[in-house]
Amino acid sequence: MTLRSKLLLAQAPLVVVLLALGLTTLRTTALLGQSSQGILKDNYRSVLAAEEMAAASTELDRTALSTALGGAGEPTERRAEAARRCEAALLVQEGNVTEPGEAEATRALRRHWTELRDAEAALRAAPAPERPGLYLARLQPAATAFGRDVAEVLAINQEGMLRKSERARREADRNNQLVLGATVGALLLGIFATATLTARLLRPLSLLTHSVRRIGEGDLQVRARVEGNDEIAQLAREFNTMADRLGQYRSSSLGELLQAQQAAQAAIDSLPDPVLVLGTDGALVNLNEAASTVLRLAPAAPAGSPLAGLPPPLRAVVDAVRAHVAGGKGPYVPRGYEEAVRVESPEGDRLLLPRATPLYSEEGAVAGATLVLQDVTRLMRFDELKNDLVATVAHEFRTPITSLRMAIHLCVEEVVGPLTEKQADLLHAAREDCERLQTIVDDLLDLSRIQAGRVELHRRPVGAAALLDEAARAMRQAAQAAGLGLTVEAPEPPLTLSADPERVQLILGNLVSNAIRYTPPGGTIALSVAPEDGLARLQVKDTGAGIPREHQERIFEKFFRVPGDRSGGVGLGLYIAREIVQAHGGEMGVESEPGQGSAFWFTLPLAREG
């Protein structure tokens, strides 16, 4: 059995444990969701319908009383609207009968509603002197009976909601105990099984480590005796062979020189990534085994064109990195995974990220460069998986957040009943938190689209002044509430941009909202646009606290927040804004001094005439 198989076997208990725990959790979540959905589906609609019927019947009774008492004019529109609302709510109730006894109460509702409508029609048709008596004899008893039926339907559904809520609570407690027990048991089982298998797997490594330590102390007679045919056993046999050769080399004067050379070669051969040692003229001085295998280079490349066997894209990258180091610019460090080069290998395509450090001669001049092509294939796959996970989670959050926002809005607007002052304050705070959470989810979705390369721009000619005016109009109320002045400065003649207006508004809104957040009361925020080298430079300048110099380069990175910032964001707004600007072909930056405010600017292309 190979080492890979043993490692996979050691992780198998944890996989089984996680699978069992996941199934248990999914079952628990599904049961709780069904309980809540049953309450909303079976009873909540009937409660709303009953409340609507009660309000409409009261309005209808009020208009009938006005008619009976000989009002100035018959309230026809109010009566018709009340009758329509009551009929609509009754139809909803008739289609949502779910509780015992609710069907009889609903039929009584329909009967008394018919009597109430007939009595109301008779009242309107009767002569004025007969209307008071007719109201007391027919309409008022019918309205009273209808109200009693409405109260009965409401009580039946409220009792059903309480009963189902209690059942859901008991089910939740039982499921919590089940999940807790399953988690503890799975954790103990997984730890025990993994620890046992890992201990057995590491015994040969302990023996090999002891032998390596003895070799390092100078005892070349020690050997590692490991049985088996896996990679560790093969490594032990190669170790023993190395120890034999070291003993042979030590016995000769040539052995010391070979020892140093072989140690250097073994060092670079032990690296899993391809390593190339190049001269300043591009000649291949040395390479490791990984470079020979992955790049298919011979250990002794022919002179004149030593790297001709490399694929053209990789050859161009290697030449550029070597020129950077040979030009005295110091080590070459990649800026990100976007600089990785795809290379075909026997094991499949690999993504190699170049890094280089200079080699110096005795006089201190650059004599060459050591180029490491780091294999980032798995890292980029993990990064893609992470981006997919963030996108999936953010997308799944949108539906419950929308429902939560709607429910809080209905409560704040007192649709389901009046609120106390303290309850209203709590619900307003909850609504603000929901809006903040919605903004975070939108930022995460924009981030996933950017990282997946799916940023779509719908460019069209648009006036720069119009964009600034719209952004100022959208944020003016927030600026006034913060005690800030908001101005717009546009040049003459006006500038026309080639841009996506919605994306540009997203950038301006983010910059203006940041300026409002970090500018103290009494300050000003100025939006301006000006031509610059064939582009348009848009700027949002404030008189806030400013940004420390050491953080000005990092504020455009993902998830970066200035230490001590308590704004509540996740650090994505400026990153997304810069990516949108770069997608337009422009640049974005900041000019700031602590205590003197900040000026965020970005450039966009101008629209071509015709």
Order of alpha helices (4+ residues) and beta strands (2+ residues): alpha-alpha-alpha-alpha-alpha-alpha-alpha-alpha-beta-beta-alpha-alpha-beta-beta-beta-alpha-alpha-beta-alpha-beta-beta-alpha-beta-beta-alpha-beta-beta
